[in-house]
Amino acid sequence: MNGPPSDPLPLPADWLEVTSMDMEAQGVAHRPDGKVVFIDGALPGEWVSARTRRSKNQWEQADLTEIHRESSLRVAPRCPHFGLHEGACGGCKMQHLDAAAQVAAKQRVLEDNLWHLGKVRPESVLTPIHGPAWGYRYRARLAVRYVAKKGTVLVGFHERKSRYIADMRTCKILPPHVDVLLMPLRELIGAMAARDTCPQIELACGDDVTVLVLRHLEPLSPGDRDRLRAFGGQHGVQWWLQPKGPDSARPLDEGGAPLCYRLPDFGITVAFRPTDFTQVNPQINRVLVARALRLLEPRKTDRVIDWFCGLGNFTLPLATRAGRVLGVEGSAALIARARENFISNQAQSLDGKALAATEFEVRNLFEITAAELVAHGPAQRWLIDPPREGAFALAKALADIHQARLGAQDAGSRAEEADAWQAPERIVYVSCNPATLSRDAGLLVHQAGYRCTAAGVINMFPHTAHVESMAVFEQMA
């Protein structure tokens, strides 16, 4: 609601007007002297009081103590463990904000970052991609701890701003069939001899199978293994055991169905291990992949490069649309798995048509140079889907080539080599960090000869402050 609360008396000096929300879902207000105050739990449009917990010269961090004028977009959280109180779960930060308003706030974060960090304004704003707000989290890492003083086991996410595990009995962002397992899991671990040496359970849901990966610091006894088997049989889940790092994870018993997710729009199935990185929200991922390919518009005459290809989430669908595809990733193990996924889908092509010629290559994309980029050969389309660090080296290499062409008379042989190479006509950049996307967008627009034709958000993680986004870049004529 705009304007201060209607009151004939002057407003108390400690009342703050919240004008926006930052990337951490904190309300942003200003003191009379201009000092910025970030307030946990406050929403734009509210008048609040807050208690400062950390103060610097230019800003403060504060906790909400009272709401004097409430936002019309404030809603009652569905989860009983959400809140600002001591012991509240830290898995979500925005359950108190209307779901549609969450998407609008994330769009604002993206646009603000693009402008303030990259000096880029997209020519159009993409319609936000959003879906179910509850039961969407098919991947999660649940902390486990036996608390001897309480005689109980805790299984869940950490408390807000704490290393302690929240006392969770339910979690509404987990799939319902996993939500109901939280209390049985506490009982299971509490009955195990290894209850003091099992710090984590990783959840991975495929389209047909649910896997729980138990991290254990000491070998499990035969009795504990039998307890896991009985639990798995009763609740319809597969157990994997992880004695060391993620690569050490193995099924408790062989013979279980493999994990996979399907992209039905393309007739593609992607197999994965429970410790692999895959998209947390499978419903949104299907829409994300379809939109990315629709915006990229690969033609049968095109060669397309999928940078940071992972297991083939975009590479395999691209092979149903483009003429040739190259998937590039920094991990040899991931590339081997992506190639296996390609071979499997090639053999099981639903429409009887062969997938496009597809190659895979290992390359450290955080150190790629202009010369190495040229060596990959030209491609008419690029798909970029980097981790949080972004694709700075890739964008810089593209910018270096463009700048060499602009100064060709002084660049010598390097410019001649680059001049024979054609930059992509179109780039679709999928990002999980608006700050690094904005940095890279600045390079592409101001130094590499592109314009940003569109950008928008994907609400991959409802009720959290995480901003997933997509931007489209077209080569300047």
Secondary structure, 3 states (H helix, E strand, C coil): CCCCCCCCCCCCCCCEEEEEECCCCEEEEECCCCCEEEEECCCCCCEEEEEEEEECCCEEEEEEEEEEECCCCECCCCCCCCCCCCCCECCCCCCCECHHHHHHHHHHHHHHHHHHHHCCCCCCECCCECCCCCCCCCEEEEEEEEECCCCEEEEECEECCCCCECCCCCCCCCCHHHHCCHHHHHHHHHHCCCHHHCCEEEEEECCCCEEEEEECCCCCCHHHHHHHHHHHHHHCCEEEEECCCHHHCEECCCCCCCCEEEECCCCEEEECCCCCCCCCCHHHHHHHHHHHHHHHCCCCCCEEEEECCCCCCCHHHHCCCCCEEEEEECCHHHHHHHHHHHHHHHHCCCCCCCCCEEEEEECCCCCCCHHHHHHCCCCCEEEECCCCCCCHHHHHHHHHHHHHHHCHHHHCHHHHHHHCCCCCCEEEEEECCHHHHHHHHHHHHHCCCEEEEEEEEECCCCCCCCCEEEEEEEECC
